[in-house]
Amino acid sequence: MNDGDMRKQESYSCSRCRKLKKRCPKQSPICKNCQKAGETCVYPGRAPRRTKRQLEEARLRGELELAQAKRKKVNNIGNSDGEFHSVAATIESATSLPSPFPTVSPGSTSASTIGTSAGPSLADQRPPIVPIIQGKLEHELHMPDSTPIKASSIQIEAVAGIYKGGRTTPWVTSKGTYKPIERSLYDKFIAAYFTHNHKSFYMMDKVAFLNKVSTIRDFTSMDGEYEEYFIFQLYMAMAIGCTTLQRAEMLTKDEEGLSDHFAFLAMKKFCNVIHSQNMETIKCLLLLGIYALFEPKGVSSWTISGLTMRLVIGLGLHRALPPRKAQGDVAQIELRSRVFWSAYCFERLVATSLGRTSAIEDEEITVPPPQPLYQEEVDDLDVTNMMISLRRISGRIFKRVHSASAGRKQYTIEQKLAVIASLRQEIDENYQLDKEKIMQKNAGSADRRGWDSISFHSSDTWLDMRHAQLHTMLYRPSALIPKPSADSLIHLGVCCLEALKHTYILCKKKLLPLNWITLFRTLIVCNSILYCLCHWSIDLVESKIEIQQCVEILRHFGEKWVFALRCAEVFQGISNTILEISLSNGQVPNMEKLTRELFGASDHYQEVLEENDVDVLWTCDSL
């Protein structure tokens, strides 16, 4: 035995071995590990025991749960005998759903039942306080070293990679606990969701959902009493409803932070609901996608919409049921149809806004459109079917005019113009039908104050804006017609200014959703305006009001929408130039200089979009 082995033995490991999680030889004054590494060896001794108060504070901060999760991960991956467990099995067992709980059967209860309180008392069944862990999604606390090759696990990792919300909540006290929320606020957010957002994506069984909500006695202790998918849907619906009320300026500054809080609570259930891979999973993904529309870029919505449509197609929801199965429960068959069309509307909305190919062709769809199950659904489903019609038309415009395959068609100019004419006729006919329905509905309720005022679906101004935007999409430079004629550009310029005018009116009425869909549509109109200005297809003096309105719309998005503010600067420069021209009564001594300024603005505008990785079609090659 050498001298090194005769060194004094310490009772506890040294600091360096503890930090590296190595087995320490515990030799004093220096252990073999530190001696070999040439590092200082320090023995701090036994860590002081924490008081009960210190342990409770650590638990509230989430430190104890994190330590337990790390130990569990090490124990499950490998034991002392060298035996390794399946990571996939570990995830499966850790995230499996509990047995379904009895559900409340839907009745004739309307939205007014939200405020009622019924059901058994939960006072004696409340779980202990759950620690608030900020900065991590729930499944990230026990992530494996690699992703299991399962659809649900891959979907979870895909969403975690692109969706940046749901990791923190601002709704906490100085003691690290959640701030209390009045029951009336919960009801307010749920009502806002069903008043506005539900009409565009009609996948939720409204009556059954609201009946179940009416049984909740305490929103802070629903675990074990309600299914995890229901808890996710409830919190995410409230998060979306909160953004709607925020847009309508019906919340205090403090209450606006509740959208992030509800998203945080919803994402704590995300991992479990994804593993189900059923229609409830689709609903949850759609709600997450709708909420993600308020992130400044379309990356998260694009990924979520793709995952959702893959699951929809995998479950065969796009196909009508065979006659034998179609004789089943009428309500369940109808709900199946609504889930598909909601996924279709969301995916088509995202794809056409980004100028990308859709995940499913209209020709592959055989499931019938949604139909009302009872009279109270008629008005809402009129809006839903109007949205489906708009999504179909925008998809056809992209496929027949803007897609790469459209550019490869060996059409004559007459055939190309015939394509444009047929699509324009379809747009105009649908517009007239929808316009008449909205006018009839508004004639029966001239006073639109109250809850209905937060929804733009009954606004003829909104319909006028969408009509002008579809015309802009149809007539702007495209793969089918890269260089439109002078007459087409004049019509394009008129439609662009119309779209801006109506968008501005909606913005002033607080009916304009400030999400990336609205922003990208506005930017596409801006692209087209710049193209028309550079080709002198818009009267500069007559367009000065609309172009200044464009600046105000872009600025209205706020500070976090950086590229919207930079695009606003470009158009403010154009607006200033047009103002100078109008003050000189249109007498421009140097038209060449003005042309250079407009082309320079378009180049700078394109640079702003590229620097911020904004995925909007640009037609600079056609200038």
N, C-alpha and C positions, 0 to 999 in steps of 0.2 A: 504494500500500500504506500503510495507516494505522499509527499507533504500536502499536495492539493486536496487529497481525500481526507486529511486529518483536520480540515478546517471546521470551525464551529457550525452547527446546524441551527438555522433560524426556524421559528415556529410557523411563519407565514411567508408567502411568495414576495419577491421583490417587485418594485413598481413597473419595471420594464417588462417582465414576464407576464404580469397581470394585464398590461396594456395589449401585449401581443397574443394573449391567451395561450401561452406556452407553459408546459410543466416546468416549474422552477426547482433546481437542485437544492435551493435554500442554504447555500454555503456562505459563510461570513468570513471576511468582509466583502467578498465578491463571488457571485455564482459563476458556474462554468459558461452559461449562455452569454452573460454580459462580458465576461473575460474574453471569450472568443470573438464577440462583436466589437471589442474595444470600447465599450460604453460604461458609464458610471452605474454602479449598482447601489440602489437605495432600498432599505427595508423600512417601510412606513409602519409596520406592525398591523395589528388588527384594526379594521375600520370601526370607528365609533358607532355604537348602536343609535338608531334614530328613535325619537320619541313617537308616541302615537299620533301627535299632531303633525309631525314631519312626514310620517308615513301616509297620513290622510291627504296632505297637500301633494305629495308625490303621486298618489293614486289619481287625484283630480287632474294633474298635469299629464297623465297617461304614461308615466315612467314605468310603473309596475307592469302594466299591460304589455308595453313594448318589450320589457325584459322577459316576460313569460312567453311572448311570441317567438323571441329569438331562441330561448331554450327549447321550445317545442319544435322549432324548425331543425335544430341540431339533433335532437333525440329522434325525430322522425326520419331524417335523411340517413343516419348511420348510427349503430350502437357499438358497444365495446367489443363485440365479437366480429366486427367487420361486416355485419349483415345490413344491407341497404334496403330501405322501403321504397315503393313506387311513389314518385312525386305526384303523379296523376291521382293515385289512390288517396294520398294525403289531402290534395285539394278537394277531391270529390267528397270525402268525409267531412271536411271542414266547412264545405259550402252547401251541403245538401239541404233541401227545403224541409221544414217540419211537415208533419201530417196535416192535411187540410182541415181547417176548422169549419164548423157549420156556418153557412152563409144566410143572410137575411133575404127572404124571398121578395122580389120586386112587387110593389103594389101600385096603387094609383097616386102615391104621394108625389107632389110636385116639388119644384125647387124651394118652395117656401118652408119645407120640412127641415132644411139645413139647421135652423136655429133650435130645433127641439132636442131635448135630451131624454133618451130612453135607454133601457137595457139594465143589466145587473150592475151593482156597485162594484167598483174596482179598488175601493179604498184599502182592503186588506190584501190585495194581490199586487201591489205596486213593487216593481223591482228596485234594487238599490240604485243609487246615483251612478250613472255611467260616466266615466272620465271623458273629457273632450280632448280629442287628439287632432291638432291642427296640422295642415300641410301635407296630409297623406289621405289617399282614398282608402277605404276599408280594406280592400284586398291587398293593398301595397304593404300592409303591416306584416304579412306573412307570405310574401312572394317567394316562389321557388327559384332556384338558380336558372331554370329553363322553363319555357312554356310548354305544357303538355299539348300533344297534337290532337286537340279536340276542338270542335267548332266553338263551344262556349268559352273555353280558355283563350283561344285566339281572338275572339271578339272582345273579351275583357281587356286583353293587352292592347288591341287596336284602339279602343276607346280611351284607355288610360294614356296612350301616346299622343293623342290629338286634342282631347277635351281637357281644358285647363281649369274648369270650374269644379265646384264640389269638394275642394280640398280644405277650405277654411270657412269659418263663419264669423261675421262681425258681431253676432248677437250673443255676446258673453259678458258676464259681470267681471268686476275686478278680482273676484274670488275664483274665477275660472268656471263658473256654472252658467247655464243658459239663462238669459233674461226671460221673465214671464211674458206671456202673450195672452191678450184678452180673447175669449171665445168669439166675440163679435168680429175680430180681425180674421180669424181662421175662416169664418163663414163668408166674410167679405171677399177674400181671395178666391174661394171656391166658386162663389157666385159669378165673379168676374170671368173666371175661366170658362164657365158654361155659357155665359152671355155672349162672349166674343170668340174665343179660340176654338171651342168645341164645334162650332158651325163649319169651320174649314176642314177639320179632321174629326170625323164623327165616329171614332172607334170605340168610345166609352159607352156602356149601357148607363145612360144618365140616371134613370129612375132607380135602378138597383144600386148604383154607386151612391147616390144621395141618401137613399134609405139606410145604407150601411154607415155613412157618415153621421147620420142622426143618432146612431147607437153609441157613438164615442163619448164617453164621459170625461176622459182626460187624454188630450193629444200627446202628452209627454210620456204616457205609459201604455202604448199600444202593442208592444212586443208580447207575443204569446196569445194575444186575444184576436189578432187579425193576421191574415196572410201577408207575407213579406212583399209580394207583388202589389197588394192593395196599399200598403204603407208607402211604397215607392211612388205609385201612381198618385196618391193623395198629396204627398209633399211636393212632387214635381208639378202637379196641376196648380197647387197654391203658388209655387215659384213663378209659373207662367202667368197666372192671374195677377200676381204682384207687379210684373213688368207692364201688364196692360193698364193697371191703375196708375202706375208711375208715369206712363206716357200721357194719360189723361189728367195728370197733376191732381190726383185724388188722394195722395198720401203725404204725410209729413216727411221731412228729410230723414228723420230717424227710421221711419217705417220702410223706406225704400231699400234699406239693407236686408230686409227680410227675404227678398228673392234669393240672395246668396245663402242665407241661413237655411231655407227650405231645400235648396239644391244640395247643400251639405248633408242634411238629414236624409234626403232621398238616396244619395250616393252611398250611404252606409249599408243600404240593402241591394245595391246594384249587382254585386258579385253573385248573390244567391238567385236573383230573378233571371239573370242571363243563363244560368245553368239549366233552367226549366226548358228552354228552347220550344216554347209553345206560343199560342196567340197572346197570352198575357205578357210574354217577353217582348213580342212585337209592339204591344201598346206602350210598354215601358221605354223601349228604344225610340219610338215616335215622340213621346213626351220629352225625352232627353234631347232629341234632335230639334224639336221646336224651341226648347229653351236655349239650345246652342246657337240658334239664329242670331242671338244678341251678342255673340262674340264677334270682334271686328273683321274676321276673315271667314271664308266659307269652308275651310279645311275640315273642321270637325263635323259640320252638317253633311258634307260630301261623303265622308267615311261612314257616318252613322246611317245615312240613307242607303248606301250600298250594302252595308251589313243587314239592314232591315229587309231590303228587297230580296237578298239572297235567301233569308230565312222564309220570307213569304212564298217565294217560288219553290223552295224546298218542301214546304208544307202543302203545296198545290193550291194555295188560296186564290190564284188567278184563274183557276178552271172552275166551271160550273160543276156542281155535284151530279153524279149519274142519277137517272130516274129513281132507282131503288133507294138511294140515300136522301134524295130530295123530298121524300115523303115523311121525313122526320120532323123534329121540333121546328116550327116555322120561325120562332124568335131566334133560336140558335143559328139557323141557316142565314137569317138576315144579319145577325151580328158578325158572322163569318165574312159576309160580303162587305160590311162596313169597315172591318179591319183591313181588308185588301185595298179598298178604294182610298182609305186614309193613307196607307203606305204608298200607294200610287201617286196621290196628290203631292205628298211630301217629296218623294224621290224626283218626280217630274219638275216640281218647283225648283229644287236645288240644281238639277241638271241643266235646265234651260237658262237659269240665271247665270250659271257659270259658262254657258255655251258648250256643253258637253253632251255626249250621247247618253240616252237613257238606258237603264238596265233591262227594260222590257219593252217589246214592240206592242203597239195597240192590237195588232192582228192576233197576238197570242193570248189575248184576254177573252174569256168566255163567261166569266161570272157577271150576273146582271147588276145594274147600278142599284144604289140603296133605295129602299121603299119604306114609307112610314108604317110603323106597327100600330100607331094610334093617332088620333086627330092632332094632339098637341105637338107632334113631330113634324107636321107638314111644312110649317114656315121655316124651321131650321134646315130641313132636308132640301128645300128649294135653294137655299144658299149653298149647301153641300154639293148639289148637282150642278149648280152654276160654276162652282170652283172646279169640279171635274171637267166640265166642258172647256173652261179656260185652259186647264193643264193640257188637255188633248190638242187644242188648237195650237198652243205654243210649241208642243212637241212636233206637230206636223210641219210647222214653219221651219223649225230647226232641221228636221230630216230632209225636207224637200228643197230648202233654200240655202242653209248654212253648212250642212254636213259635207264631209269630203266626197261622199258618193254623189251628192248633188252637183259638185264641180266636175265630176267625170262623165256626166250625162252628155251625150252627143246631140244636144238639142239645138234647133235653129233659134234665132232670136224671137220668132213668133211663138214657138213652143215655150220658151222661157217666160215670155210675157203672159202666156195662157196660164202657166202655173201660178204666177203672182196674182192674176185676175181671179182665179178660182179660190185661192186662199183669202183674198180680200173680201170676196162675196161671202164666204163662210164667216169671217170675222164680223162683218157688218150685220148679217142676219142674226147671229147669236147676240150681238150687241142690242139690236132692236127688241128682241124677245125679252132679254134681261131688263132692259130699260123700262118696258111696259110693266113687268112684274114689280119692279121697285117703285114705280110711280103709283101703281094701284095700292101697294102695301103702305106707302107713306101717306096716300090720300086718306086711308082709314085711320091713321094716327099722326095727324099733323104736328102734334106736340111731341118731340122726341127727347124731351128732357128725362133725366134719371138714368137707370142702368143702360138702357138701349143706346144712350149717347156715346158710350165708350166703343161701340162697334161701328166699323166703317162699311160693313156688308150691306147696309140699307141706304148707303149714300150714293146718289146718282153721280156725284163728283168723283167718287172712287171708280165707278164704272166708266166714266168718261176718261179718266186717267189711264185705266187699263186698256181701253180701246185705242187711245193714242199711242201707248207703248207697244201694242201689238202691231200697229201700222209702222211704227219706227223699226221694229224688228224685221218686218216684211220688206221694207223699201231701202234699208241701209245697205251699203256694199256687202256683197256676200259671195260665197263660192259659186252660186248659180249665176249671178250678175255682178262681177267684180267692179265694173264701172257703170253705174246707173246713168240713164239719160238725163238731160237737163230737166225735163218735165217731172221725172221721178224724184229728182233732188229737190225741186221746188215743193212737191208734196211732202217729201221727207222733212224738209225744214219746217213746214207748217205743223206737222204732227209733233215734231220735237218741242216746238214752242207751246203747243197745246198741252203736251204731257207735263212740261215744267209748270205751266199755269195751274193746272189741276193739282199737281203735287204740292205746290206752294199753299193752295187753299186748304188742303187736308192738313198740312203742317200747322197752319194757323189755327185750325179747328181742333188741334190735338188728336187727330184721327190717323196720323201717319206713324206706323210702327218704325222706330229707329233701329232697325236691324240691318244685317249686311245684305239681305235681299233688296230692301229699299235702296240702299246705297249703291249696289251694283247696277240696279236698273237705272238709277239717276246717272251713274257714270257712263253707261251705254248711251243714254240720251246725250250726255256731254260729248262723247266721242263723235256722235252723228252731227251734233251742232258744229263742232270744229270742222268736220269734213265739209259741211254745207257752207260755212263761212269762207273756207279756203277756196271753194268753187263759186263763191258769190251767188249762192242759191237762197240766201236769207237776206231780207232787207235789214241792213245794220241799224238804221235809226228806229225802225218799228220794233226791233227785237230787244232794245235796251232794257225794257222793264223785265222781260222773262229771264234774260241773262243775269241781271242783278238778283232776281228771285232764286236762280240757281245757286248763286253765292250764299245766300241766306240759308237755303236748304242744307247745303254741305256743311256750313258752320254750325247748324243746329244739332248735329250729331254729337258734339262735345269733344272734350280734350283727348279722350282715349282713342278716338278715331283719327289717328294722325294723318293718314293719307287723304281723308276727306277734307281736313283743314288745308293741306297743301294744294289739293285740287281747287279748293275755294280761292286760294291766292292766284292761281293761273287765271281763273275766270273773272276775278276782280280786276286783273290787268286788262282783260278784254273789255270788261264793262267800262273801265276808265277811258279806254281808247274810243269806244263807241260814243261815250258821253262827249268827248272832245269833238267828234264828227258832228253830233247833233247840235252842239253849240255853234258850230261853224256853218250851220244850215246845209250840211252835206257837201260842202266845198272842201275836197281833200286835194291839196296841191301835189301830193306825191303818192299816187296809188300803189306804186311799187314798194314804197316803204311800208305802207299799211299791210300789203300782202306778206312782206317778210315778217312783220310783227305777228300776224295770225299764224303763219307757218312755224314761227319760233315758239309761239304759245302751244301749238299742238305737239311739237317735239318735246317741250318741257313737261307737258301733261303726260306724255307717254313715259318719260323718264321717271316721273313721280310714281306712276302705276308699277313700273318694273322694279324700282327700288323697294317698294313695299310689298312686292310679290302678290299684287292684286290681279286675280285671274279674270280679266275682262277682255273680250275680243277687241282687237284694234285693227284698223284698216289703213295703216300708214302706207302700205305698198300701193294702194289705189289712189293716193293723193296726186 
